[in-house]
Amino acid sequence: MSAALLKPKFGRRVRAQNGELIPAAGDTLELTPHIRRLIADGDLVSAQPPKPKAKTKPKRRSQAKKGTDQ
């Protein structure tokens, strides 16, 4: 069977076939007849995978120019 990243429609609490709540952020679920029915009923919608956090390099402190003004 294939799988898809799904989440409950906003404001709904949906249980998987094993009785556990499907997280609001979504989960990868096998497309069983139970899950397909929840999709058809509008209880589950497709979810976007979380965006990876961009790694940022620490900013370099610029060296203060030492003036030769005397």
Helices and strands as residue ranges (DSSP letters): E 3-8, E 27-30, H 33-40, E 44-46
